[in-house]
Amino acid sequence: MKNLNLKKRMFSNVLKKVFLTTFLFILSFSSFAQEKKEIVIGTVNSFSQAFLSSKSSNNSFDIKLTDNKIYNLKINVKNNTVDGYFVTGNILNNKSKNARAIEPVFSFTEKDGKISGEIVFYDQKKAFKISTNNNGQVLASDTDIHSILCVDFEQEKEITNNAPVSGSVQKAQIQLESLPGAAHVIYLDFDGEVVSGTRWAGGRTINAQPAGFSDEKILAVWRIMVDDFNPFNINVTTRRDVFDATPKSQRMMAIFTPTTDAAPGSGGVAYLNSFSWNSDDPCWVYNLGTRSAGETGSHEVGHTLGLAHDGTRSGTTYYAGHGQWSPIMGWSANKTLGHWSKGEYDNANNTQDDLAIISNSRNGFGYKKDDHSNTINGATELVSDSNGNVSKADNEGIIEKTSDKDVFSFQTSGGQVNFSFDPNPYYPNLNIKARLLNSNGSEVASSDLQGLKASIATTLQSGTYYIEIDGVGEGNLSTGYSDYSSLGLFSISGKYPKGNVTDTQAPSVPANVIASNVEETSLSLSWSASTDNVGVKGYDVYQGDRMITSVSGTSYSVTGLTANTTYTFRVKAKDAAGNVSDFSNTLTVTTKETRDTQAPSVPANVIASNVEETSLSLSWSASTDNVGVKGYDVYQGDRMITSVSGTSYSVTGLTANTTYTFRVKAKDAAGNVSDFSNTLTVTTKETRDTQAPSVPANVTASNVEETSLSLSWTASTDNVGVTGYDVYQGNTMITSVSGTSYSVTGLTANTTYTFRVKAKDAAGNVSDFSNTLTVTTKEATNTDTEAPSVPANVTASNVEETSLSLSWSASTDNVAVTGYDVYQGDRMITSVSGISSSVTGLTANTTYTFRVKAKDAAGNVSDFSTALTVTTKEGGTTDICEGVEVFVSGTRYAVGDRVVYKNYVYERTIRGWKNLGKCGSSLCEGIVEWRSGVRYNTGNRVVYRGNLWERGTTRWTFISSCNGQANKTDLITPPQKISVYPNPVKENILNIVFDPSQGATYSIINLLGETVANGYFNSSIKVDHLQTGTYILKVTSDKKQHITRFVKQ
């Protein structure tokens, strides 16, 4: 027993070492073509990276298919290849309750940037094909399971278990080859195999037991398959060393075994088209009778070569044939003849040309070379002894193609001749028709058409005769078969009166003597072949009246001529008897004049322009020549990529961000070529993103009022990433947002509007418009159109470095004032119901202007108040002595007083003076950070998030920020109540002063009451996605809520 050794090396770091646990591909597209359903499951990059970057322990991921079900796929094998990767495994959440059921499997291959593969539900007879379209999208489509693999191939009715009992020793199988040295191989494995890492069983190991065949039975099975594949240039062998030495894409292993793990309950199984895959996915043969094993072997190998089943339109999957004939790709184990087919029988459901498919370029091998001539010209001489006895062993041939005929010649002195024509003695496919022809090719006698063998017995006159062998059909297509696959080995035997016939007939005169490739000192002659009663042996070629050569073919190259000189040529044909024809026509031809031998000058100044990702333009200075420059050969590296007549060329098909070299040669009409130009080295541009995001979907409106409404839509996807959305009102873009919602204001009551959205990415690619949303605002609920009076007496108080308080006189209104909009500069910073507002987040020593507008319930807004200009205080200092009085002896100081004494600052405590530090230093200098769980005593100081705190008897006291901005505040512990900074926040990060060890969560709510963000935080929250405005921050910890506000600028 051997190991197929299909384990591959582990993935490179590029593809990661671990795979995705759970990944659900989001559906974005589906289409139907006839009854085939197709769905987009991702791009090549997203599909690959989703599971190739997984860090899960069980290597599984989710995928949603066209049946709208989600399947969990577990990866068992993962290998990278020279040009991509290969993964295979089984489906976890679709297991059958039947213990003998075949587990669904999948396999995916990435090659040259394209994903392909299949997902197979064997028991359900259902399959999905995975492919990649020209846009780089990975598709899953419903497909006929029979187009992927052989399903439920018929089992032999009576199966004899030929396998040896457990523990027995399997002897080495006999060594057989049908075509030694052939480049392509079919290996028949009878002695057991350990198969792992293939598509079978999702990549898990199958320990296939030996077939248990005797040498005689192995020989018989081999002979059946040899005759099926005899027409083709392929070696059917039992030699493992021959298989191992053959490239993977040129070989197939057929395993004969009673171990049916790959397809329990079937007679055999194979993947279609797998012969040419660069992998080792064997096919399996479970029918173990002699005839059934051989025919099943050919059937399953046929699948690997691309053949589909031969059934009937009435529903039979495997047509069992009629009479003694059946198609190999149906069920041929019970018939004498098993042929390749093209669906000529009645009611056939498959008309594919088996022979053409087997011999096509994908599989890489074709027919064997024709071994004998099809006509009497070139016929093979029949081998016989001196008495005219013809032996089978000396006179064999193969009918390789439907159109093939093999012709043999013999000479007789006249009398009775007897010939027998036999097909392969072991499981033949060839039905022979033989004809006896005279020297003119006319039929003298022929064999009958009954049975596979043929014979001719007749009396002949002295002379030369020919035997023509042809493969034929029998009967009609309803009861018999055509000559389509009547192919294979034959032999000739018999006896005839041997004699030498005097041949006096000359060959016919050669015709159509012509010249080609005429140069200065040489030319090529050719002519039509002559015919002869026996056979043309050769031709004598004359130059003028002198014979210059004798050749066996119909062409000759004449050399040693003189330039610009006229010559005449004639030809005679001759046979083996020495008979010579008359001269052919006389050909007159003049050689070319002496050629130009001076090469053009070297092209100079090769430069590149218009360099893009996959193309560039080359140009150079023109060369000169003594006669004239005909053109230029352009080289990319060492390879000539084009020849042009001008001095420029546009190069395409390049790879982005790749360095190339280019050179140019000049040439003239005489074929003289200059040396290379200078070498130009140029690097193409990096790949640009040109793919637009998908179109935003489901644009809807909510909270529709008289003058406002809220828009929302489904997020778009992009190959790189969506950066934002442009919102259009009618044909006018009114805003650009990063999220998937926007609040529209400034509308008119009872008015119809249309809205559309476009998605965009960082590269500037913009999607098409979304659906058009039409919405009508509410009717006005009142007729109040009078605005409140203008707010007056706007004043500022409590002006500090970063904050101040505003107040103003109340406005009046014909109905009622509902609130005030406060503006900082030209930006509204808040809306309040009272006549005061606290402004925070300012900058020290900075001048600001503030104005106020009043508004009522009907949306009427007053004009601006008079602008108030105010300057904040200068900022604090980090010097702890700043603002502290010098110690004065004799002065009575209270607890908490601070003084400067000998360049140090001291604070009065109940126990005396406490040294806080040297002038010029920070209060926090030398103070350790606060640590959770540490027991602190009264008077201990800590630094907590940039602030200095001191422990009192029952609570912590905030002494100062470490930058010197002192502000005492008493707290039970370092701040557990929430505070935020900076506020307003202009950048992307909002810092939160709150103990993170409590496991706090947060929610951000806008002034419409909508939650716009939530999650868990440690010390800060990203707010870059928020629009300008005021927000409420709600923090929850230990089932308690802490609320504050902040402004996003």
GUKE-617561 format. One record per residue (C-alpha): residue in three letters; z, x, y. Coordinates in steps of 0.2 Angstrom, whole numbers, plus 5000, padded with zeros to 4 digits. Each point is the difference from the previous one (the first is absolute). Example, Ala and Ser with C-alpha at 12.3 -4.5 7.8 and 13.67 -1.06 7.14 Angstrom:
// residues 2
ALA503950624978;SER499750065017;
//
This chain:
// residues 1049
MET500050005000;LYS499550075017;ASN500549965018;LEU498649945012;ASN501050105013;LEU499649885014;LYS501550055011;LYS499550065017;ARG500950115013;MET501249915012;PHE499549945017;SER499850125014;ASN501249995015;VAL498649915010;LEU500249854988;LYS501950024998;LYS501050024984;VAL500649825000;PHE499349835001;LEU500449835009;THR501249884992;THR499449845009;PHE498649985011;LEU499149845004;PHE498350015006;ILE499749875014;LEU498549904998;SER498850005015;PHE498449944993;SER499349904986;SER498249944996;PHE499149914986;ALA498350044992;GLN499549874988;GLU501549984989;LYS500650185003;LYS501650025011;GLU500250155009;ILE501550065011;VAL500450155011;ILE501650094995;GLY500050145012;THR499150155006;VAL499750154990;ASN501350095009;SER501349865000;PHE499749964982;SER500250194995;GLN501550045011;ALA500949844996;PHE500450054982;LEU499750195001;SER501450025013;SER501349904991;LYS501750074997;SER500549874987;SER500750044983;ASN498949884990;ASN498350045008;SER499549825003;PHE499249905014;ASP499449825003;ILE498349945002;LYS499349835004;LEU498449954992;THR498749865001;ASP501049884989;ASN501350005015;LYS501350084988;ILE501050165003;TYR500150124986;ASN501250154998;LEU499050154994;LYS500950144992;ILE499250175001;ASN500150104983;VAL498850145004;LYS499550095016;ASN498850145000;ASN499050085014;THR498250054997;VAL498850125008;ASP499349865012;GLY501449885000;TYR501449924989;PHE500349894985;VAL501449884996;THR500349884986;GLY501449894994;ASN500549824995;ILE500549845008;LEU501949975000;ASN500149815005;ASN498749934989;LYS500750034982;SER499549884986;LYS501349924989;ASN498950054986;ALA500750164993;ARG498250054994;ALA499349975017;ILE499050145009;GLU500950045016;PRO498949995015;VAL499550175007;PHE499250075015;SER499150165005;PHE499450075017;THR498950155004;GLU499750075017;LYS498450115001;ASP499150065016;GLY501149885011;LYS499649844990;ILE501349914989;SER499449924983;GLY500849934985;GLU500549844991;ILE501549894996;VAL499949934982;PHE500949854993;TYR499450024982;ASP500949854992;GLN499549885015;LYS498250074999;LYS500150035019;ALA499650155010;PHE499850065018;LYS498950135006;ILE500650125014;SER498650085011;THR499750065018;ASN498849935012;ASN499050105013;ASN501449965013;GLY501350104990;GLN500849844995;VAL500749994982;LEU499549834991;ALA500749914985;SER498849884993;ASP500049884985;THR498950074986;ASP499549964982;ILE501150104989;HIS498550044989;SER499350105014;ILE501550124999;LEU500450014981;CYS499649934983;VAL501149864997;ASP500449924983;PHE498750094991;GLU499949924983;GLN501150064986;GLU499350034983;LYS500449854989;GLU500850104986;ILE500850165006;THR500650144988;ASN501450115006;ASN499350174997;ALA501450095010;PRO501150124990;VAL501849954997;SER501350075013;GLY500350184997;SER498450044991;VAL499050155006;GLN498349965007;LYS498750144995;ALA498850075012;GLN498549885002;ILE498350064995;GLN498950095013;LEU498449915005;GLU498750015014;SER498449905003;LEU499350115014;PRO500950175001;GLY499950085018;ALA499749835009;ALA500849995017;HIS500849834996;VAL501149954986;ILE500749854991;TYR501650064990;LEU500549894985;ASP501950034998;PHE500749944983;ASP501550114998;GLY501249925013;GLU500350035018;VAL501450005013;VAL499349925016;SER500950015016;GLY499749995019;THR498449894998;ARG499649835006;TRP500549934983;ALA501849924999;GLY500250045018;GLY500050194997;ARG501449994987;THR499950104984;ILE499049924985;ASN500450094983;ALA498449954991;GLN500250024981;PRO498650084989;ALA498649884993;GLY500450064983;PHE498150024995;SER499350114986;ASP498750135005;GLU498749894992;LYS500549855011;ILE500150115016;LEU498250074995;ALA499449824998;VAL500749945017;TRP499350155008;ARG498349974993;ILE500049825006;MET500350055018;VAL498850154999;ASP498549894997;ASP500649885014;PHE500050155012;ASN498650104992;PRO498749975013;PHE501150085014;ASN500450175005;ILE501949994994;ASN501050084987;VAL501049884988;THR501450114993;THR501650014991;ARG500450185007;ARG501450005012;ASP499650175007;VAL498349945005;PHE500849855009;ASP501350115009;ALA498650125006;THR499049865008;PRO500349955018;LYS501049835002;SER498649915008;GLN498850044986;ARG501149954985;MET500849854992;MET501349994986;ALA500049854988;ILE501749994991;PHE499949924983;THR501849944996;PRO501149854994;THR501150025016;THR499449865011;ASP501250035015;ALA498650005012;ALA499349834995;PRO501049914986;GLY499049874990;SER498350075004;GLY498850104990;GLY499850135014;VAL500050035018;ALA499350115014;TYR499850015019;LEU498249975006;ASN499150145008;SER501450124996;PHE498950134991;SER499550085017;TRP501849995007;ASN500850175003;SER501549954990;ASP500449984981;ASP500249824997;PRO499549984982;CYS499349854991;TRP500849924985;VAL499449944983;TYR501249894990;ASN498749934987;LEU500250124986;GLY498749944987;THR498650124998;ARG498649905008;SER501249915012;ALA500750175006;GLY498350085003;GLU499349855009;THR501649975010;GLY500050185005;SER498249995007;HIS500549835008;GLU501550085009;VAL499150165005;GLY498649885006;HIS501349935012;THR500450175007;LEU498250035004;GLY499949845010;LEU499449864987;ALA500749825001;HIS500249884986;ASP498549924991;GLY500549814998;THR499249845003;ARG499949875014;SER500849874989;GLY501750105002;THR500050134986;THR500650165006;TYR499550114985;TYR498349944993;ALA500050044981;GLY498150004998;HIS498849924988;GLY499350044984;GLN500350194997;TRP500050045019;SER501450005013;PRO500350095017;ILE501250145000;MET500849935016;GLY500349844991;TRP500750004982;SER499050114989;ALA501250044986;ASN499349884988;LYS498250035001;THR498850134993;LEU499250045017;GLY501150035016;HIS498850035015;TRP500250035018;SER499349845009;LYS499349945016;GLY500449814996;GLU498449954992;TYR500849894987;ASP500149815003;ASN501349945013;ALA500650175005;ASN501250025014;ASN499750185004;THR498350085003;GLN500550175006;ASP498950144993;ASP501250104989;LEU498950154997;ALA499750025019;ILE501849995004;ILE500550124986;SER498750135006;ASN500349985019;SER500550135012;ARG501849945001;ASN500450054982;GLY499050165003;PHE499150014984;GLY498349934995;TYR498949994985;LYS499650144989;LYS498450105003;ASP498649924991;ASP499750104984;HIS498249964996;SER498549955010;ASN499649815003;THR498150034997;ILE498950094989;ASN499850145013;GLY501450114997;ALA500549924983;THR501250104989;GLU499250074984;LEU500749924984;VAL501050134990;SER499550004982;ASP499950134986;SER498450074992;ASN499849844989;GLY500249885015;ASN501849954996;VAL500949935016;SER501950025000;LYS501249895010;ALA501050155006;ASP498550095008;ASN499249845008;GLU501349915011;GLY500049935017;ILE501049885012;ILE499349855009;GLU501050025016;LYS499349865011;THR499249834997;SER498450075007;ASP500150164989;LYS498750034985;ASP500050164990;VAL498350074994;PHE499750124985;SER498350084994;PHE499450064983;GLN498350054993;THR499549944983;SER498550044988;GLY500049814996;GLY500749894987;GLN501649904998;VAL501450025012;ASN501849934999;PHE501350015013;SER501849925002;PHE500849985017;ASP501949984999;PRO501349975014;ASN501750095000;PRO500749974983;TYR501749965007;TYR500249845010;PRO498250005008;ASN499549915016;LEU498150054999;ASN498749884993;ILE498550114996;LYS498249955003;ALA498850144994;ARG498150015004;LEU498750124993;LEU498750055013;ASN498350104998;SER499550145011;ASN499449895013;GLY501749915001;SER499449844991;GLU501149914988;VAL499650034981;ALA501549924992;SER501749945005;SER501749964992;ASP500649824997;LEU501449935012;GLN501349954987;GLY501650095000;LEU500550165009;LYS499050124989;ALA498250025000;SER498650074988;ILE498150035000;ALA499050034984;THR498150025003;THR498550104996;LEU499250115013;GLN498550105003;SER500050185004;GLY500650045018;THR501450005013;TYR501249865001;TYR501649945009;ILE501649914996;GLU500749905014;ILE501949944999;ASP500649865011;GLY501649905000;VAL499749814999;GLY500949834999;GLU499949874987;GLY499749825001;ASN500349905015;LEU501550015013;SER500949854992;THR500050074982;GLY499650185003;TYR500050135013;SER498850095012;ASP499550195000;TYR501250035015;SER501350094990;SER499150044985;LEU500350195002;GLY500750144990;LEU499750134987;PHE498550004988;SER499250114986;ILE498350014992;SER499750044981;GLY498649994989;LYS498450094993;TYR498250025005;PRO498550104994;LYS500250155011;GLY498450095006;ASN499250095014;VAL498749915010;THR498650105010;ASP500249945018;THR498350035009;GLN500349885015;ALA500450085016;PRO501349935013;SER499449895014;VAL499550095016;PRO501550035012;ALA499849895016;ASN500749995018;VAL500350195002;ILE500950015017;ALA500950135010;SER501749995009;ASN501250115009;VAL498550115007;GLU500750155008;GLU499250175006;THR500150084983;SER500449864988;LEU499749824995;SER500549874986;LEU498749924989;SER500249844990;TRP498949894989;SER500049844990;ALA500450034981;SER498650004988;THR500049904983;ASP499550064983;ASN499849934982;VAL501450114994;GLY500950075015;VAL499750115016;LYS500750174997;GLY499750075018;TYR498950035015;ASP499050155006;VAL500050025019;TYR498550095008;GLN499950085018;GLY498150015003;ASP499350054984;ARG501550094994;MET501449934989;ILE501650045008;THR501349924988;SER500349884986;VAL501449875001;SER500649864989;GLY500449885015;THR499049925013;SER500450115015;TYR500050195005;SER500550105015;VAL498750125006;THR500650165009;GLY499350175007;LEU498749915011;THR499350065017;ALA500449915016;ASN498649895008;THR498950024984;THR499049864991;TYR500249994981;THR499449894986;PHE501049944985;ARG499549914983;VAL501049954984;LYS499549984982;ALA501149924986;LYS500250064982;ASP500849954984;ALA500850094985;ALA498350004991;GLY499250105014;ASN499049865007;VAL499750025019;SER499549875012;ASP498750025014;PHE500650065017;SER500949885012;ASN499449965017;THR499950165011;LEU501450005013;THR499650105016;VAL501550055011;THR500350125015;THR501650095002;LYS501050005016;GLU499850135014;THR501250145002;ARG501749945005;ASP501050035015;THR501550114995;GLN500950025017;ALA501649905001;PRO500549915016;SER501450075011;VAL501849954996;PRO500649845008;ALA501350045014;ASN501449905009;VAL500549884986;ILE501249885008;ALA500849834996;SER500249855011;ASN500649824998;VAL501350054987;GLU500749854993;GLU501149964984;THR498550004988;SER498550065010;LEU499450135013;SER498450065008;LEU499350174998;SER498850095011;TRP499350175002;SER498750115009;ALA498249994994;SER499350144989;THR498450095003;ASP498650044987;ASN498450105000;VAL499149844994;GLY501249865004;VAL501749934995;LYS499949864988;GLY501849954998;TYR501850044998;ASP501150004984;VAL501849945005;TYR501450074989;GLN501849924998;GLY501050154992;ASP498850074987;ARG499149844997;MET498449955009;ILE500249825006;THR498449965008;SER498450075007;VAL499449955018;SER498550035011;GLY501050015016;THR501550105007;SER501449874997;TYR500749904986;SER501449864998;VAL501250044986;THR500849854992;GLY501149974984;LEU501450125006;THR501849984997;ALA501249985014;ASN501150155006;THR499050124989;THR499350175004;TYR498150034997;THR498850155002;PHE498249985005;ARG498550125000;VAL498149985003;LYS498550084994;ALA498249995007;LYS498449994990;ASP498249995002;ALA498549924992;ALA499750154988;GLY501849984993;ASN500750155009;VAL501949975004;SER501050095013;ASP501850074997;PHE501549895004;SER500549965018;ASN501850035006;THR501349904990;LEU500749865009;THR501849944995;VAL500549835006;THR501449884995;THR499749815000;LYS501249885010;GLU501549924992;THR499749834993;ARG500249865013;ASP500749844996;THR498649875002;GLN500749864990;ALA500649855011;PRO501649904995;SER499849844990;VAL499849845011;PRO501749935005;ALA500249834991;ASN501049845002;VAL500250005019;THR501249865004;ALA501049935015;SER501849955001;ASN501349955013;VAL498549925010;GLU500749955017;GLU499349945017;THR499650185006;SER500450114985;LEU499750024981;SER500350134986;LEU498650084990;SER500250084983;TRP498850064987;THR499950094983;ALA500050195001;SER498350094997;THR499850154989;ASP499150165003;ASN499550164990;VAL501250105012;GLY501149885009;VAL499949865013;THR500750055017;GLY499949835009;TYR499149845004;ASP499049945015;VAL500449825004;TYR498649905009;GLN500249845010;GLY498249935000;ASN498950155002;THR501450105010;MET501150124992;ILE501849965007;THR501050134991;SER500150134987;VAL501550004988;SER500650104985;GLY500849864990;THR499349844993;SER500649885014;TYR499949975018;SER500749875013;VAL498749935012;THR500749955017;GLY499249945016;LEU499149864992;THR499649825007;ALA500749854993;ASN498949884990;THR498650134999;THR499050064985;TYR499950194997;THR499250104986;PHE500750164994;ARG499350144988;VAL500750174994;LYS499250174996;ALA500850144990;LYS499850185005;ASP500550174993;ALA500450175008;ALA498250064998;GLY499449855012;ASN499249904986;VAL500249825004;SER499849854987;ASP499049845003;PHE500849855008;SER501349904990;ASN499849824998;THR499949915017;LEU501649905003;THR499949855012;VAL501649935007;THR500549885014;THR501550025010;LYS501349865002;GLU499849875014;ALA501150035015;THR501749914998;ASN500349975019;THR499150015016;ASP501150125009;THR498950135009;GLU501250055013;ALA500750184999;PRO501850055004;SER500450085016;VAL499950195001;PRO501650094995;ALA500950085015;ASN501250145003;VAL499750114985;THR501350135000;ALA500650144988;SER501850054996;ASN500850114987;VAL498750135002;GLU500250144987;GLU498950134993;THR499149894987;SER500549835005;LEU500449875014;SER500349825003;LEU498849885009;SER500549845009;TRP499149875011;SER500249835009;ALA499649854989;SER498349925003;THR499749815001;ASP498849894992;ASN499449825001;VAL500649984982;ALA501050144995;VAL499950194999;THR500150064981;GLY500050185002;TYR499550165009;ASP498750144995;VAL500650175005;TYR498750145003;GLN500250195001;GLY498550055009;ASP498649904994;ARG500749974983;MET501149854995;ILE501650074992;THR501049854996;SER500149815003;VAL501849935004;SER500749835003;GLY501250065013;ILE499950095017;SER500550174993;SER499450134988;SER500650174993;VAL498650135000;THR500250154987;GLY499050144994;LEU499650075017;THR499950195004;ALA501250095011;ASN499550045018;THR498549894999;THR499449865013;TYR499549834993;THR499449845008;PHE500549834994;ARG499449825003;VAL500449834994;LYS499149844997;ALA500749834996;LYS499349874988;ASP500249824994;ALA499849914984;ALA498249955004;GLY499550185001;ASN499950015019;VAL500450175006;SER500550055018;ASP499350155010;PHE500950164999;SER501650035009;THR500150145012;ALA499950174991;LEU501650094998;THR499950195000;VAL501550104992;THR500350174994;THR501150044985;LYS501450135001;GLU499850184996;GLY500350054982;GLY501650074993;THR500450184995;THR500550094985;ASP501350105009;ILE501749934995;CYS500850065016;GLU498749905011;GLY501049885011;VAL501750064994;GLU501350055013;VAL500850175001;PHE501850004994;VAL501349995014;SER501750074997;GLY501449875003;THR498949854998;ARG500649874988;TYR498649964987;ALA499949854988;VAL499550004982;GLY498150014999;ASP499750095017;ARG498950154999;VAL500050165011;VAL499150175001;TYR501250154998;LYS499450184999;ASN498249944995;TYR500649894986;VAL500249815000;TYR501649924994;GLU500649824997;ARG501849945002;THR500749934984;ILE501749934995;ARG500450174993;GLY499350115014;TRP498350075005;LYS498650014988;ASN498650135002;LEU498349914999;GLY498950155002;LYS499350135012;CYS499049945015;GLY498150004998;SER500249944982;SER499849834992;LEU501449894995;CYS499350004982;GLU499950194999;GLY501050054984;ILE500449824995;VAL499549964982;GLU499049854995;TRP500949854994;ARG500049984981;SER500249844990;GLY501650004989;VAL500950135010;ARG501849955006;TYR500150045019;ASN501650025010;THR500449945017;GLY499250115013;ASN498750074988;ARG498250005008;VAL498349994991;VAL498249995005;TYR499149854994;ARG498249985004;GLY500050105015;ASN501649935007;LEU501850065001;TRP501449894993;GLU501950034999;ARG501149924987;GLY501449895008;THR501549924991;THR499049854994;ARG498250035006;TRP498750125005;THR499750035019;PHE498250045006;ILE500350155012;SER498250055005;SER498350034995;CYS499750184995;ASN498950025016;GLY501549975011;GLN499749815004;ALA501849954997;ASN500549824997;LYS501649964991;THR499949864987;ASP501349954988;LEU499449964982;ILE500949984983;THR498850134992;PRO498550105005;PRO498749865005;GLN499749874987;LYS499549885014;ILE498150025003;SER499350095015;VAL498250065002;TYR499150145010;PRO498850035008;ASN500049835008;PRO498749965005;VAL499150094987;LYS498350075004;GLU499650114985;ASN499949954981;ILE501950024995;LEU501549895005;ASN501650094996;ILE501549904994;VAL501850055002;PHE500849924984;ASP500850074985;PRO498650024987;SER501250014985;GLN500349815001;GLY498249974993;ALA499549905015;THR498449905001;TYR499149945016;SER498849875007;ILE499050005016;ILE499749835008;ASN498949975015;LEU500449875014;LEU499049874991;GLY501350014986;GLU498750084988;THR500650144989;VAL498850155002;ALA500850134990;ASN501450034988;GLY500750124987;TYR501350134997;PHE500450145012;ASN501050165001;SER500050055018;SER498449955008;ILE498649874998;LYS498150025003;VAL499549885014;ASP498250075004;HIS499349834993;LEU500949895013;GLN499249935015;THR500750035017;GLY501549885003;THR501849964997;TYR500749994982;ILE501649954991;LEU500650134987;LYS501149924987;VAL501050124988;THR500949944985;SER501450094991;ASP501349944988;LYS499449835003;LYS500450025019;GLN498649995013;HIS499950115016;ILE498749955013;THR499350095016;ARG498450005010;PHE498850135004;VAL498450025010;LYS498350074993;GLN498950075014;
//
